[in-house]
Amino acid sequence: MRQAKRDLENAKFEPGGGFYEWNCFPSQQAAEKAVEALFQKLSAEAFGHSVAGCRRGSGGLVDAAKEPDKAYMPTRCPNSHPAGPPFEACAEAEAAGMWQEDRRIL
């Protein structure tokens, strides 16, 4: 959980240089690590990289977990967007909103 919180802190600083795609990725990583830490605490296992997929039920936290899931592949893979590289597809508002959603999960 401590690493998840540190990743989230890093995500807050990424937009400063205009690297919005890299803001989204550590936000996703923070959420994923937080869910994995919770599973470890419960002596359970979480598989995959989907934050929402690891959570059961519905409601605000599951809905919030869907946002970082959208950032896992498209923000770091150069062929994930047909029109160009990831940095051209990520906007400042999207990047800033990503770590705000993660704060709700952590």
N, C-alpha and C positions, 0 to 999 in steps of 0.2 A: 504494500500500500504506500510505503514511503517513496518508492520509485515512481509510482503512479502520480503522486502529488508533485514530485520533482519534474516529471515530464509535463504536467499541466502548467507549472510555473514557467518552464521553457516556452511553452506554446504562447504564453502571454507576450513574450518578447520578440517572437519571430516576425510579426507584421511590421515592426519598426523599419525594416529595410525593404519592405515591399515583397517579401518572400511568402506570399499568402498560401501557396500550396504546401510549403513546409510548416506553416502554422497549423494547417488542418491535420497533417500526419501525426505530429506529436500529441495533438488533442485526441486522436483516435487511439494512439498507443496508451495514453494515460487512462482512458476509459476501459480499454481491454485489460490492462494490468490491474486496475481496481477490481474488476469483476473476477479475474483470476485469483487475486488475493483473497477475495471473499470466499470463493470456492475452496481454496486451500485451508482457510480458517475453519470451514465446515467439513474438512476432510473429504472433499469431493473433487471431481476433475471437470475442467471446462475444456472443450475441444473447439478448434477452429479459431477464427479471428473475428467473428461476428459478436459484437457487444450485445446487441438485442437478442441474438440467437441463444446466448447463454442464459438470458433471464427468462423466467416463466411468468405467465400472467399478462396483465395489460395495465394500462394506466400511464401516468406521467413519466415515470422512470423508464419504462420500456419505450415509450415514444421518444424520450430524450436520447436513448441509446441508439436509435435508428440513425440519428444525424452523424455521429462519428463513424458508423459503419460505411456511410457513403464516401468517406474520405480515405478508406484503407488502400484501395488499388489506384483509383484515378489520380491521386495526388502525387504518386511516385513513379508510375509506369509511363514511359514516353509514348507508348502506342495505345493508351487508354482513351484518347480523344481523337476522333477522326480529323478534326480541323487543325490540330497543332499540339504543342507540348502542354503539360499540365499547368505551367505557370500562366499560360494565356487563358485558362478556363476558370481560374480561382480569383474571386474578388475580395476586396478588403472586408466588406460587411460579412461575407460568408466565413472568412477566417476568424474574425473577431467573435462572431456568434458561436463558432464551434467550441472554443474553450469555455464560453459562458454555459453552454449546454453540459459540458463535461463537469463543471462545478456542481451541477445538480446531481450527477451520478456519483461523484466522489463524496 
